[in-house]
């Protein structure tokens, strides 16, 4: 199939919006009826013979869902708005090879990015300042090397990864758990607009007006990993959704990378678990590039940007775990007033940052 007729496109959009019709049932209907138009027009008895759920059978007649399909076809007439079908032109090949690949995806922005090699950078929504800095720097450097950075537009690590790519005018994709006419979280509305305006793209399998729901985010995670050559987990607790993405990646044959941290910091426990399960331990961008030998060498300016700083007693301690001022003074056997002066200098230099009463290593 290349370019579908308008009727076929609207029929597939209708199927995509029906309750309880996921990728497997969608493809089952196409295989049985031959096309979506025939499937949508077939009697309810035929759907029941295929064990389709009753809510989906009833919803086929709802005018609002037909209107949703019509609005989507009008939406794609705008510049940089695209609807890709699993058997049509432009559908990303890597994603198409995965189990449960979405039959329909909506893309706003540079649709060509879906064909480029991608690294997914993911992690906790409640990341430490040091974790956000790591995500930013890894994304910035990998984007400068020519890799598209893919993430989920969530707060914390995801947002830092997108911003890192944008900082070097690099490509970035945001795969979201809402329709593309909605932004979640709302505070990332400006970041979403910036991604599209600066040559990136937004991606979703959900109908355009769909709002956030807890069930949507695990589903979108399989798309993040499916689009990517590998997934880097920066910070994650043991119950983090990032571990779901990493396991999808492993099942899909993608590389899984994880950054280790302090054994005392909860945000490191998910990464440590992944490493125990076989993820590649990553400390520098070079650790990823060594796995991907086909990547060009980093430009000298980028290599210089990620060079190690000179050692310092405070940063040496904070590399292991975040600490408050009193703990640092005790461990260093230092006078608090003198230590505060040193901490201020290090913060000005961008090497440490205070957050929630704790000091975090930054670079």
SVG drawing of the C-alpha trace seen along z (x, -y; Angstrom):
<svg xmlns="http://www.w3.org/2000/svg" viewBox="-25 -32 68 48">
<polyline fill="none" stroke="black" stroke-width="0.4" points="0.0,0.0 1.4,-3.5 -1.1,-6.3 -4.5,-5.3 -7.8,-6.7 -9.4,-9.3 -12.2,-6.8 -9.6,-4.2 -7.6,-6.7 -10.7,-7.8 -11.8,-4.2 -8.4,-3.4 -8.5,-6.5 -11.9,-5.3 -10.6,-1.9 -7.7,-3.5 -10.1,-5.5 -12.3,-2.6 -12.1,-1.4 -10.3,1.8 -9.0,2.1 -5.3,2.2 -2.7,3.1 -3.4,6.8 -7.2,6.5 -6.7,3.7 -4.5,5.9 -6.8,8.9 -9.7,6.8 -7.6,5.7 -6.5,9.3 -10.0,10.6 -11.8,7.9 -9.0,6.8 -9.3,3.1 -10.6,0.8 -13.6,-0.5 -15.0,3.0 -14.3,3.7 -16.1,0.6 -19.1,1.3 -19.5,5.0 -22.3,6.2 -21.9,6.4 -22.3,10.2 -19.1,10.4 -17.2,8.5 -18.7,10.8 -17.5,13.8 -14.0,12.4 -14.4,11.9 -14.2,8.2 -15.3,6.4 -18.8,5.1 -17.8,1.5 -15.9,1.3 -18.8,2.7 -21.2,0.2 -18.7,-2.8 -18.5,-2.3 -21.8,-4.1 -20.9,-7.1 -21.0,-10.3 -18.3,-11.8 -15.7,-9.2 -16.5,-9.7 -15.9,-13.4 -12.6,-12.6 -11.4,-10.8 -12.6,-13.7 -10.8,-16.3 -7.6,-14.2 -7.6,-14.2 -8.0,-17.9 -5.2,-18.3 -2.8,-16.5 -3.4,-19.0 -1.4,-21.5 2.3,-22.0 4.5,-19.5 1.4,-17.4 1.6,-13.8 -0.4,-10.5 1.7,-7.4 0.1,-4.0 2.0,-0.7 1.9,0.4 2.3,-3.0 5.1,-5.2 7.3,-6.9 6.5,-4.5 9.8,-4.0 11.3,-0.6 12.7,0.2 9.4,-0.5 7.6,1.6 9.7,4.6 8.5,4.7 5.7,6.6 2.6,4.4 3.8,1.6 1.1,-1.0 -0.9,-0.7 -1.3,-4.5 1.1,-7.2 0.6,-11.0 3.7,-13.2 4.1,-16.9 7.3,-18.4 10.2,-16.9 8.9,-13.5 12.2,-12.5 13.7,-12.2 11.8,-9.0 14.1,-7.4 17.3,-8.6 19.4,-6.6 18.1,-7.4 19.2,-7.1 16.4,-7.2 17.4,-9.0 15.0,-8.4 14.7,-8.4 12.9,-9.7 10.4,-12.6 11.8,-13.5 15.4,-13.5 18.2,-15.0 19.9,-18.2 23.0,-16.0 20.8,-13.5 19.3,-16.2 22.7,-17.6 23.9,-14.2 20.9,-13.7 21.5,-17.2 25.2,-16.6 24.8,-13.1 22.0,-14.3 24.0,-17.4 27.1,-15.4 25.2,-12.6 23.1,-15.1 26.3,-16.9 27.7,-13.6 24.7,-13.2 22.3,-11.1 18.7,-12.0 17.7,-12.1 14.3,-10.5 12.4,-10.8 9.0,-11.2 8.6,-15.0 8.1,-14.2 9.5,-16.3 13.0,-15.5 15.3,-13.4 13.1,-13.5 13.0,-17.3 16.7,-17.6 17.5,-15.2 15.3,-17.2 16.9,-20.5 20.4,-19.0 19.8,-18.2 18.2,-21.6 21.2,-23.3 23.4,-22.3 20.5,-22.6 20.4,-18.8 17.5,-16.6 15.1,-15.4 11.8,-13.4 9.2,-13.5 7.0,-10.5 4.0,-11.4 1.2,-9.7 -1.5,-12.2 -2.8,-13.3 -0.7,-15.9 -3.2,-18.6 -2.7,-18.2 0.4,-18.8 1.3,-16.8 2.6,-18.0 1.2,-21.5 4.3,-23.2 6.2,-21.7 4.0,-23.5 6.9,-25.8 9.3,-23.0 6.9,-21.1 6.6,-24.2 10.4,-24.7 11.0,-21.1 8.7,-21.5 10.0,-25.0 13.6,-24.0 13.4,-21.0 12.4,-18.2 9.1,-16.3 6.3,-15.1 5.0,-11.6 1.9,-9.8 -0.3,-6.8 -3.3,-8.4 -6.1,-10.4 -5.3,-14.1 -7.6,-15.3 -6.7,-12.4 -5.9,-13.6 -3.4,-12.0 -4.3,-8.7 -2.1,-6.4 -2.5,-3.5 -1.2,-5.6 2.4,-6.0 3.5,-2.3 2.1,-2.0 4.1,-5.0 7.3,-3.5 7.3,-0.7 7.4,-3.3 10.3,-5.2 12.4,-2.0 11.1,-0.7 12.2,-3.8 15.7,-3.7 18.9,-1.8 19.4,-1.9 18.0,-3.3 20.1,-5.1 18.6,-5.1 20.1,-8.0 18.2,-7.8 15.4,-5.5 13.8,-4.0 12.9,-0.3 9.3,-1.1 10.1,-3.6 8.3,-3.5 11.8,-3.9 12.5,-0.2 9.4,0.7 11.0,-1.1 14.3,0.6 12.6,4.0 10.8,3.3 14.1,2.3 15.7,5.6 12.8,7.6 13.1,5.6 16.8,6.4 17.9,2.8 21.0,1.8 20.2,1.0 22.6,-1.4 22.5,-2.5 24.4,-5.1 25.4,-3.8 25.2,-6.0 25.4,-5.9 24.1,-2.8 22.5,-5.1 20.5,-7.1 17.1,-5.7 17.3,-7.1 20.2,-4.8 18.6,-1.5 16.7,-1.0 19.9,-1.6 21.8,0.9 19.0,3.4 19.3,3.0 23.0,3.5 22.6,6.7 20.2,7.8 22.7,7.2 22.5,3.5 25.7,1.9 27.3,-0.2 27.9,-3.8 30.1,-6.5 30.9,-8.6 29.5,-9.2 32.5,-7.3 31.1,-4.1 28.0,-4.4 30.1,-5.3 32.3,-2.3 29.2,-0.1 28.2,-2.0 31.4,-2.0 29.7,-3.5 29.3,-6.8 31.7,-9.6 34.2,-10.8 33.1,-13.6 34.2,-17.1 37.1,-18.4 35.0,-21.2 32.4,-18.6 35.1,-16.3 36.6,-19.3 33.2,-20.2 32.9,-16.8 36.4,-16.6 36.9,-15.8 37.3,-18.7 40.2,-18.8 39.5,-16.7 38.3,-18.4 37.5,-16.9 33.9,-18.1 33.1,-16.9 34.9,-13.6 32.4,-13.0 29.4,-14.2 30.1,-11.9 29.1,-9.1 25.9,-10.6 24.2,-13.9 25.0,-15.3 24.0,-18.2 26.4,-20.9 26.7,-19.3 27.6,-15.9 30.2,-17.4 31.7,-19.3 31.9,-16.2 33.4,-14.0 35.9,-16.7 36.6,-17.7 36.1,-21.3 34.9,-24.5 31.3,-25.1 31.9,-28.8 35.0,-28.1 33.2,-25.2 30.2,-27.4 32.6,-29.7 34.1,-26.8 30.6,-25.4 29.5,-28.8 32.6,-29.0 31.9,-25.5 28.3,-26.3 29.3,-29.4 31.6,-27.3 28.7,-25.0 30.4,-22.0 27.8,-21.4 24.2,-22.5 22.0,-22.7 18.5,-21.2 16.2,-20.4 18.9,-21.0 21.3,-18.6 24.4,-19.3 24.7,-17.4 27.6,-16.8 27.1,-18.4 30.3,-18.1"/>
</svg>
